[in-house]
Amino acid sequence: MLILVWFIVCIIFAFVQYILPNSGHSLELFALLSAIALFILNRLTRKTK
């Protein structure tokens, strides 16, 4: 599970750096997208249990 989270965060980071390479808002967008992805992943794992 931790490897899946690590891959998701790395993919989101690469995507944000591709879209906003030298922007001050890239860290904010990265934090927002990571939080949303981890929330969805948490919801999906709770439904399968």
ABEGO torsion letter per residue (X at the ends): XAAAAAAAAAAAAAAAAAABAABAAAAAAAAAAAAAAAAAAAAAAAAAX
